[in-house]
Amino acid sequence: MNTKKISLFLVDDDALYLKSLELEFKQYADFFVETYATGELCMDSISHNPDIIILDYLLDGIDKTALNGIMTLDKIKLYNPEIAVIMLSAQDKIEVAVDCMHHKAHDYVVKSETAFTRLQKIITNIFKYRKMEKELNWYMARM
């Protein structure tokens, strides 16, 4: 069976967190992972068409004038609204999560000890939903 690796962009200005997340995804799941420290670098490579992007909310650690997570999310959705973007932040505020959802983020995860497990579950659900949607479209096309 020919299975394509899931293409995943990780975008975070915290180099240590970014590297640990990359290592976890490479160790515990079959992903093709690309990492970026800024929204600009992510957008420079968006033509690689990732399946999923995990995007930090603030992105201001390296350059205070850089694109923040919301601006990057908006640009991603303009490029391709089908790319699932999961926002990630150390901020545990409902207002931040709601803001992300208003900008069409798929989900919002707070950085914590359980963040990786939560991200894995969200990604699994994204692909389950996409599979069901394909099957439904196939079925509806035959009616």
PyMOL CGO cylinders between C-alpha atoms (Angstrom):
from pymol import cmd
from pymol.cgo import CYLINDER

trace = [
    CYLINDER, 0.00, 0.00, 0.00, 1.40, 3.38, -1.01, 0.3, 1, 1, 1, 1, 1, 1,
    CYLINDER, 1.40, 3.38, -1.01, 0.90, 5.83, 1.84, 0.3, 1, 1, 1, 1, 1, 1,
    CYLINDER, 0.90, 5.83, 1.84, 2.03, 9.41, 1.55, 0.3, 1, 1, 1, 1, 1, 1,
    CYLINDER, 2.03, 9.41, 1.55, 3.70, 10.98, 4.55, 0.3, 1, 1, 1, 1, 1, 1,
    CYLINDER, 3.70, 10.98, 4.55, 1.77, 13.84, 6.10, 0.3, 1, 1, 1, 1, 1, 1,
    CYLINDER, 1.77, 13.84, 6.10, 3.49, 17.13, 5.33, 0.3, 1, 1, 1, 1, 1, 1,
    CYLINDER, 3.49, 17.13, 5.33, 3.67, 19.30, 8.43, 0.3, 1, 1, 1, 1, 1, 1,
    CYLINDER, 3.67, 19.30, 8.43, 4.96, 22.84, 8.90, 0.3, 1, 1, 1, 1, 1, 1,
    CYLINDER, 4.96, 22.84, 8.90, 5.94, 23.85, 12.44, 0.3, 1, 1, 1, 1, 1, 1,
    CYLINDER, 5.94, 23.85, 12.44, 6.22, 27.62, 12.93, 0.3, 1, 1, 1, 1, 1, 1,
    CYLINDER, 6.22, 27.62, 12.93, 7.48, 28.97, 16.24, 0.3, 1, 1, 1, 1, 1, 1,
    CYLINDER, 7.48, 28.97, 16.24, 10.01, 31.63, 17.26, 0.3, 1, 1, 1, 1, 1, 1,
    CYLINDER, 10.01, 31.63, 17.26, 11.04, 29.63, 20.36, 0.3, 1, 1, 1, 1, 1, 1,
    CYLINDER, 11.04, 29.63, 20.36, 13.93, 27.59, 18.92, 0.3, 1, 1, 1, 1, 1, 1,
    CYLINDER, 13.93, 27.59, 18.92, 13.99, 25.05, 21.78, 0.3, 1, 1, 1, 1, 1, 1,
    CYLINDER, 13.99, 25.05, 21.78, 10.25, 24.41, 21.66, 0.3, 1, 1, 1, 1, 1, 1,
    CYLINDER, 10.25, 24.41, 21.66, 10.32, 24.21, 17.87, 0.3, 1, 1, 1, 1, 1, 1,
    CYLINDER, 10.32, 24.21, 17.87, 13.12, 21.62, 17.91, 0.3, 1, 1, 1, 1, 1, 1,
    CYLINDER, 13.12, 21.62, 17.91, 11.47, 19.52, 20.62, 0.3, 1, 1, 1, 1, 1, 1,
    CYLINDER, 11.47, 19.52, 20.62, 8.17, 19.51, 18.72, 0.3, 1, 1, 1, 1, 1, 1,
    CYLINDER, 8.17, 19.51, 18.72, 9.97, 18.56, 15.51, 0.3, 1, 1, 1, 1, 1, 1,
    CYLINDER, 9.97, 18.56, 15.51, 11.76, 15.66, 17.23, 0.3, 1, 1, 1, 1, 1, 1,
    CYLINDER, 11.76, 15.66, 17.23, 8.51, 14.41, 18.78, 0.3, 1, 1, 1, 1, 1, 1,
    CYLINDER, 8.51, 14.41, 18.78, 6.69, 14.42, 15.45, 0.3, 1, 1, 1, 1, 1, 1,
    CYLINDER, 6.69, 14.42, 15.45, 9.57, 12.66, 13.71, 0.3, 1, 1, 1, 1, 1, 1,
    CYLINDER, 9.57, 12.66, 13.71, 9.96, 10.10, 16.49, 0.3, 1, 1, 1, 1, 1, 1,
    CYLINDER, 9.96, 10.10, 16.49, 6.33, 9.21, 17.21, 0.3, 1, 1, 1, 1, 1, 1,
    CYLINDER, 6.33, 9.21, 17.21, 4.62, 9.70, 13.88, 0.3, 1, 1, 1, 1, 1, 1,
    CYLINDER, 4.62, 9.70, 13.88, 5.31, 9.37, 10.17, 0.3, 1, 1, 1, 1, 1, 1,
    CYLINDER, 5.31, 9.37, 10.17, 5.48, 13.03, 9.17, 0.3, 1, 1, 1, 1, 1, 1,
    CYLINDER, 5.48, 13.03, 9.17, 7.53, 15.04, 6.73, 0.3, 1, 1, 1, 1, 1, 1,
    CYLINDER, 7.53, 15.04, 6.73, 8.35, 18.06, 8.91, 0.3, 1, 1, 1, 1, 1, 1,
    CYLINDER, 8.35, 18.06, 8.91, 9.57, 21.51, 7.91, 0.3, 1, 1, 1, 1, 1, 1,
    CYLINDER, 9.57, 21.51, 7.91, 10.31, 24.08, 10.63, 0.3, 1, 1, 1, 1, 1, 1,
    CYLINDER, 10.31, 24.08, 10.63, 10.26, 27.86, 10.45, 0.3, 1, 1, 1, 1, 1, 1,
    CYLINDER, 10.26, 27.86, 10.45, 11.12, 30.53, 13.01, 0.3, 1, 1, 1, 1, 1, 1,
    CYLINDER, 11.12, 30.53, 13.01, 8.96, 33.26, 11.44, 0.3, 1, 1, 1, 1, 1, 1,
    CYLINDER, 8.96, 33.26, 11.44, 5.71, 33.66, 9.56, 0.3, 1, 1, 1, 1, 1, 1,
    CYLINDER, 5.71, 33.66, 9.56, 7.63, 35.17, 6.66, 0.3, 1, 1, 1, 1, 1, 1,
    CYLINDER, 7.63, 35.17, 6.66, 9.80, 32.05, 6.29, 0.3, 1, 1, 1, 1, 1, 1,
    CYLINDER, 9.80, 32.05, 6.29, 6.69, 29.88, 6.43, 0.3, 1, 1, 1, 1, 1, 1,
    CYLINDER, 6.69, 29.88, 6.43, 5.04, 31.92, 3.70, 0.3, 1, 1, 1, 1, 1, 1,
    CYLINDER, 5.04, 31.92, 3.70, 8.20, 31.76, 1.57, 0.3, 1, 1, 1, 1, 1, 1,
    CYLINDER, 8.20, 31.76, 1.57, 7.76, 27.95, 1.52, 0.3, 1, 1, 1, 1, 1, 1,
    CYLINDER, 7.76, 27.95, 1.52, 3.94, 27.75, 1.42, 0.3, 1, 1, 1, 1, 1, 1,
    CYLINDER, 3.94, 27.75, 1.42, 4.15, 26.50, -2.18, 0.3, 1, 1, 1, 1, 1, 1,
    CYLINDER, 4.15, 26.50, -2.18, 5.32, 23.17, -0.70, 0.3, 1, 1, 1, 1, 1, 1,
    CYLINDER, 5.32, 23.17, -0.70, 1.60, 22.78, 0.14, 0.3, 1, 1, 1, 1, 1, 1,
    CYLINDER, 1.60, 22.78, 0.14, 1.71, 21.31, 3.64, 0.3, 1, 1, 1, 1, 1, 1,
    CYLINDER, 1.71, 21.31, 3.64, -1.22, 19.23, 4.84, 0.3, 1, 1, 1, 1, 1, 1,
    CYLINDER, -1.22, 19.23, 4.84, -1.14, 20.90, 8.25, 0.3, 1, 1, 1, 1, 1, 1,
    CYLINDER, -1.14, 20.90, 8.25, 0.54, 23.91, 9.83, 0.3, 1, 1, 1, 1, 1, 1,
    CYLINDER, 0.54, 23.91, 9.83, 1.09, 24.25, 13.56, 0.3, 1, 1, 1, 1, 1, 1,
    CYLINDER, 1.09, 24.25, 13.56, 1.55, 27.97, 14.09, 0.3, 1, 1, 1, 1, 1, 1,
    CYLINDER, 1.55, 27.97, 14.09, 2.61, 29.95, 17.15, 0.3, 1, 1, 1, 1, 1, 1,
    CYLINDER, 2.61, 29.95, 17.15, 0.23, 32.78, 18.04, 0.3, 1, 1, 1, 1, 1, 1,
    CYLINDER, 0.23, 32.78, 18.04, 2.76, 35.54, 18.83, 0.3, 1, 1, 1, 1, 1, 1,
    CYLINDER, 2.76, 35.54, 18.83, 5.91, 34.94, 16.72, 0.3, 1, 1, 1, 1, 1, 1,
    CYLINDER, 5.91, 34.94, 16.72, 7.58, 38.08, 18.07, 0.3, 1, 1, 1, 1, 1, 1,
    CYLINDER, 7.58, 38.08, 18.07, 10.62, 36.63, 19.82, 0.3, 1, 1, 1, 1, 1, 1,
    CYLINDER, 10.62, 36.63, 19.82, 13.09, 37.14, 16.98, 0.3, 1, 1, 1, 1, 1, 1,
    CYLINDER, 13.09, 37.14, 16.98, 11.79, 40.31, 15.35, 0.3, 1, 1, 1, 1, 1, 1,
    CYLINDER, 11.79, 40.31, 15.35, 9.14, 42.53, 16.91, 0.3, 1, 1, 1, 1, 1, 1,
    CYLINDER, 9.14, 42.53, 16.91, 8.10, 43.76, 13.45, 0.3, 1, 1, 1, 1, 1, 1,
    CYLINDER, 8.10, 43.76, 13.45, 7.68, 40.27, 12.00, 0.3, 1, 1, 1, 1, 1, 1,
    CYLINDER, 7.68, 40.27, 12.00, 4.30, 38.83, 11.05, 0.3, 1, 1, 1, 1, 1, 1,
    CYLINDER, 4.30, 38.83, 11.05, 2.46, 37.57, 14.11, 0.3, 1, 1, 1, 1, 1, 1,
    CYLINDER, 2.46, 37.57, 14.11, 0.56, 34.29, 14.11, 0.3, 1, 1, 1, 1, 1, 1,
    CYLINDER, 0.56, 34.29, 14.11, -2.80, 35.81, 13.16, 0.3, 1, 1, 1, 1, 1, 1,
    CYLINDER, -2.80, 35.81, 13.16, -1.34, 37.75, 10.22, 0.3, 1, 1, 1, 1, 1, 1,
    CYLINDER, -1.34, 37.75, 10.22, 0.43, 34.58, 9.07, 0.3, 1, 1, 1, 1, 1, 1,
    CYLINDER, 0.43, 34.58, 9.07, -2.79, 32.57, 9.48, 0.3, 1, 1, 1, 1, 1, 1,
    CYLINDER, -2.79, 32.57, 9.48, -4.66, 35.09, 7.33, 0.3, 1, 1, 1, 1, 1, 1,
    CYLINDER, -4.66, 35.09, 7.33, -2.00, 34.84, 4.60, 0.3, 1, 1, 1, 1, 1, 1,
    CYLINDER, -2.00, 34.84, 4.60, -2.10, 31.03, 4.70, 0.3, 1, 1, 1, 1, 1, 1,
    CYLINDER, -2.10, 31.03, 4.70, -5.88, 31.04, 4.33, 0.3, 1, 1, 1, 1, 1, 1,
    CYLINDER, -5.88, 31.04, 4.33, -5.64, 33.46, 1.41, 0.3, 1, 1, 1, 1, 1, 1,
    CYLINDER, -5.64, 33.46, 1.41, -3.15, 31.15, -0.28, 0.3, 1, 1, 1, 1, 1, 1,
    CYLINDER, -3.15, 31.15, -0.28, -5.16, 27.98, 0.36, 0.3, 1, 1, 1, 1, 1, 1,
    CYLINDER, -5.16, 27.98, 0.36, -8.17, 27.87, 2.70, 0.3, 1, 1, 1, 1, 1, 1,
    CYLINDER, -8.17, 27.87, 2.70, -7.97, 24.04, 2.79, 0.3, 1, 1, 1, 1, 1, 1,
    CYLINDER, -7.97, 24.04, 2.79, -4.69, 23.96, 4.73, 0.3, 1, 1, 1, 1, 1, 1,
    CYLINDER, -4.69, 23.96, 4.73, -5.55, 23.05, 8.33, 0.3, 1, 1, 1, 1, 1, 1,
    CYLINDER, -5.55, 23.05, 8.33, -3.84, 25.46, 10.72, 0.3, 1, 1, 1, 1, 1, 1,
    CYLINDER, -3.84, 25.46, 10.72, -3.59, 24.65, 14.41, 0.3, 1, 1, 1, 1, 1, 1,
    CYLINDER, -3.59, 24.65, 14.41, -2.67, 27.64, 16.52, 0.3, 1, 1, 1, 1, 1, 1,
    CYLINDER, -2.67, 27.64, 16.52, -0.31, 27.09, 19.43, 0.3, 1, 1, 1, 1, 1, 1,
    CYLINDER, -0.31, 27.09, 19.43, 0.38, 29.49, 22.27, 0.3, 1, 1, 1, 1, 1, 1,
    CYLINDER, 0.38, 29.49, 22.27, 1.54, 29.75, 25.85, 0.3, 1, 1, 1, 1, 1, 1,
    CYLINDER, 1.54, 29.75, 25.85, -1.46, 32.03, 26.45, 0.3, 1, 1, 1, 1, 1, 1,
    CYLINDER, -1.46, 32.03, 26.45, -4.30, 30.24, 28.17, 0.3, 1, 1, 1, 1, 1, 1,
    CYLINDER, -4.30, 30.24, 28.17, -6.92, 32.90, 27.43, 0.3, 1, 1, 1, 1, 1, 1,
    CYLINDER, -6.92, 32.90, 27.43, -10.28, 32.20, 25.86, 0.3, 1, 1, 1, 1, 1, 1,
    CYLINDER, -10.28, 32.20, 25.86, -10.14, 35.53, 24.00, 0.3, 1, 1, 1, 1, 1, 1,
    CYLINDER, -10.14, 35.53, 24.00, -6.99, 34.42, 22.18, 0.3, 1, 1, 1, 1, 1, 1,
    CYLINDER, -6.99, 34.42, 22.18, -8.55, 31.08, 21.22, 0.3, 1, 1, 1, 1, 1, 1,
    CYLINDER, -8.55, 31.08, 21.22, -11.73, 32.80, 19.97, 0.3, 1, 1, 1, 1, 1, 1,
    CYLINDER, -11.73, 32.80, 19.97, -9.65, 35.28, 17.95, 0.3, 1, 1, 1, 1, 1, 1,
    CYLINDER, -9.65, 35.28, 17.95, -7.83, 32.39, 16.28, 0.3, 1, 1, 1, 1, 1, 1,
    CYLINDER, -7.83, 32.39, 16.28, -11.08, 30.64, 15.46, 0.3, 1, 1, 1, 1, 1, 1,
    CYLINDER, -11.08, 30.64, 15.46, -12.51, 33.85, 13.95, 0.3, 1, 1, 1, 1, 1, 1,
    CYLINDER, -12.51, 33.85, 13.95, -9.50, 33.86, 11.63, 0.3, 1, 1, 1, 1, 1, 1,
    CYLINDER, -9.50, 33.86, 11.63, -10.34, 30.29, 10.53, 0.3, 1, 1, 1, 1, 1, 1,
    CYLINDER, -10.34, 30.29, 10.53, -7.84, 28.33, 12.61, 0.3, 1, 1, 1, 1, 1, 1,
    CYLINDER, -7.84, 28.33, 12.61, -8.80, 24.67, 12.82, 0.3, 1, 1, 1, 1, 1, 1,
    CYLINDER, -8.80, 24.67, 12.82, -8.03, 24.51, 16.54, 0.3, 1, 1, 1, 1, 1, 1,
    CYLINDER, -8.03, 24.51, 16.54, -6.12, 26.16, 19.36, 0.3, 1, 1, 1, 1, 1, 1,
    CYLINDER, -6.12, 26.16, 19.36, -3.70, 24.38, 21.69, 0.3, 1, 1, 1, 1, 1, 1,
    CYLINDER, -3.70, 24.38, 21.69, -2.04, 25.78, 24.79, 0.3, 1, 1, 1, 1, 1, 1,
    CYLINDER, -2.04, 25.78, 24.79, 1.64, 24.94, 25.14, 0.3, 1, 1, 1, 1, 1, 1,
    CYLINDER, 1.64, 24.94, 25.14, 1.90, 22.45, 27.99, 0.3, 1, 1, 1, 1, 1, 1,
    CYLINDER, 1.90, 22.45, 27.99, 3.17, 18.98, 28.85, 0.3, 1, 1, 1, 1, 1, 1,
    CYLINDER, 3.17, 18.98, 28.85, 0.17, 17.49, 27.04, 0.3, 1, 1, 1, 1, 1, 1,
    CYLINDER, 0.17, 17.49, 27.04, 0.32, 19.71, 23.92, 0.3, 1, 1, 1, 1, 1, 1,
    CYLINDER, 0.32, 19.71, 23.92, 1.99, 17.08, 21.73, 0.3, 1, 1, 1, 1, 1, 1,
    CYLINDER, 1.99, 17.08, 21.73, -0.63, 14.44, 22.60, 0.3, 1, 1, 1, 1, 1, 1,
    CYLINDER, -0.63, 14.44, 22.60, -3.40, 16.93, 21.92, 0.3, 1, 1, 1, 1, 1, 1,
    CYLINDER, -3.40, 16.93, 21.92, -1.85, 17.91, 18.59, 0.3, 1, 1, 1, 1, 1, 1,
    CYLINDER, -1.85, 17.91, 18.59, -1.63, 14.25, 17.55, 0.3, 1, 1, 1, 1, 1, 1,
    CYLINDER, -1.63, 14.25, 17.55, -5.33, 13.74, 18.34, 0.3, 1, 1, 1, 1, 1, 1,
    CYLINDER, -5.33, 13.74, 18.34, -6.34, 16.86, 16.43, 0.3, 1, 1, 1, 1, 1, 1,
    CYLINDER, -6.34, 16.86, 16.43, -4.32, 15.79, 13.38, 0.3, 1, 1, 1, 1, 1, 1,
    CYLINDER, -4.32, 15.79, 13.38, -5.83, 12.30, 13.50, 0.3, 1, 1, 1, 1, 1, 1,
    CYLINDER, -5.83, 12.30, 13.50, -9.31, 13.83, 13.61, 0.3, 1, 1, 1, 1, 1, 1,
    CYLINDER, -9.31, 13.83, 13.61, -8.53, 16.16, 10.70, 0.3, 1, 1, 1, 1, 1, 1,
    CYLINDER, -8.53, 16.16, 10.70, -7.68, 13.18, 8.50, 0.3, 1, 1, 1, 1, 1, 1,
    CYLINDER, -7.68, 13.18, 8.50, -10.67, 11.15, 9.70, 0.3, 1, 1, 1, 1, 1, 1,
    CYLINDER, -10.67, 11.15, 9.70, -12.93, 14.07, 8.80, 0.3, 1, 1, 1, 1, 1, 1,
    CYLINDER, -12.93, 14.07, 8.80, -11.28, 14.52, 5.39, 0.3, 1, 1, 1, 1, 1, 1,
    CYLINDER, -11.28, 14.52, 5.39, -11.74, 10.81, 4.65, 0.3, 1, 1, 1, 1, 1, 1,
    CYLINDER, -11.74, 10.81, 4.65, -15.42, 10.93, 5.63, 0.3, 1, 1, 1, 1, 1, 1,
    CYLINDER, -15.42, 10.93, 5.63, -15.91, 14.07, 3.55, 0.3, 1, 1, 1, 1, 1, 1,
    CYLINDER, -15.91, 14.07, 3.55, -14.35, 12.37, 0.49, 0.3, 1, 1, 1, 1, 1, 1,
    CYLINDER, -14.35, 12.37, 0.49, -16.54, 9.32, 0.94, 0.3, 1, 1, 1, 1, 1, 1,
    CYLINDER, -16.54, 9.32, 0.94, -19.65, 11.45, 1.33, 0.3, 1, 1, 1, 1, 1, 1,
    CYLINDER, -19.65, 11.45, 1.33, -18.80, 13.47, -1.78, 0.3, 1, 1, 1, 1, 1, 1,
    CYLINDER, -18.80, 13.47, -1.78, -18.22, 10.25, -3.72, 0.3, 1, 1, 1, 1, 1, 1,
    CYLINDER, -18.22, 10.25, -3.72, -21.56, 8.91, -2.54, 0.3, 1, 1, 1, 1, 1, 1,
    CYLINDER, -21.56, 8.91, -2.54, -23.44, 12.14, -3.26, 0.3, 1, 1, 1, 1, 1, 1,
    CYLINDER, -23.44, 12.14, -3.26, -21.95, 12.34, -6.76, 0.3, 1, 1, 1, 1, 1, 1,
    CYLINDER, -21.95, 12.34, -6.76, -23.52, 8.96, -7.56, 0.3, 1, 1, 1, 1, 1, 1,
    CYLINDER, -23.52, 8.96, -7.56, -27.03, 9.92, -6.50, 0.3, 1, 1, 1, 1, 1, 1,
]
cmd.load_cgo(trace, "trace")
